[in-house]
Amino acid sequence: MLLIRGLYEVAIPVRRLQRAETFYRDVLALAVGMVVLQEHDSEFPRYHFAFTVDESDLERAATVLRECGVPTRGPISHDWIPGTSLYFEDLDGHELELFASST
């Protein structure tokens, strides 16, 4: 069995690099190196990325995102997994999720 202990980086295709960097750095507070943004001129598929947060931070995250003009869905409690999610999209249409485990 592999003992994976975390996530080093995620590569995300984007249309406009500077705009995407501002969103991921200033709105989501993700460090360069954790997220690698790759500018593409052509079409690319939309992806889903989930980030772990503390349950106590979900409501605050929803407020911050909405104040930044980012529409959100949730928080939503799941029946199939013990946790709660807040969903939103980045500027290129990728679905992002903040997930708080309740275990």
Secondary structure, DSSP 4 states (H G I P E B T S, - for coil): ---------EEEEES-HHHHHHIIIIIS-PPBTTEEEEE-SS-----EEEEE--GGGHHHHHHHHHHTT--EEEEEE-SSSSEEEEEEE-TTS-EEEEEEE--
